Amino acid sequence: MFDFRLRVFYTVAQRLSFTKAAGELFITQPAVTKHIRELEHQLNVQLFKRNGNNITLTTAGKILLQYAEKIFQTYAEMETELAQLNNIEAGTLHIGASTTVAQTILPRLLALFKKNYPAVAFTFTQANTDQVTQQVLSEKIDIAIVEGAAHYPQITYTPFAKDEIVLVTRAGNQLAKKAEITPKQLPAIPLVLREAGSGTLDVIFNALAGVQISPKDLNIEIQLESSIAIKEYLLYSETATFLSIQSVVSELKYNELSIIDMKGLDIFRTFEFIQLQGKYTKLTELFKRFCVSNHNLK
């Protein structure tokens, strides 16, 4: 229903590679080149700068990319609304999640959702809470699940699930021999934490503020962008970290990591669905209901 050449341009612009675009679109590389040349001729502009095997977008290419994104988003919304007009559970859903949720909770739910609603296509974006929230605000994501305390008036927040954050360290670490510590002992422990913008980090700092510990009091050895990277770092260091209990189930089971209890400090948070105010569809509400009803089912 739309010009295939625009789809070819959009794919090349996303990948910045004619070869990768050809593979993704199941056409030959010469066909990709032909479509781009025809589009450039039609619009009377150059869309890409070519330097050997590398390509970059021209100013005209960047402008076209912005409009192409809007066109394909509008097309997906039209397809979804037309399908739902006939009560068909079909269409395209753009889903996002902050890192912890994406790595621990959502993979199983997405697989089950696709199994139950095979006619629904979806894209999935993983990033930290701030980045996912910005994509919701810019309407690139329809619905997301995030952790963190920041709230925007343009966004609707709906509780999804509870989570506990625990202090963990390598099982063979000297720290692991301590059954319990007090918050006052925490500044003496080298820590590996999530990066700035992480919802998990916000929750940790807010909880520590309640026991009069500020970020500047902490001995932060390094900050990493995912719980997977942090767990790997822990296994080869004498550090500790704060992680979701859901993200360390396997490591606790196989005695790779140990929990250090903190006397008088329990850190809980709520994962939340976020959507742009007023941007609700039958499909987003279906996804929310499905996640809530299937989250605790194994």
Beta strands, then each sheet from edge to edge (+ up, - down):
strand 1: 48-51
strand 2: 54-57
strand 3: 91-98
strand 4: 120-127
strand 5: 143-146
strand 6: 155-170
strand 7: 180-181
strand 8: 190-194
strand 9: 219-224
strand 10: 240-244
strand 11: 257-262
strand 12: 267-276
sheet 1: 1+ 2-
sheet 2: 4+ 3+ 5+ 12- 6+ 10-
sheet 3: 4+ 3+ 5+ 12- 6+ 11- 7-
sheet 4: 8+ 9+
end
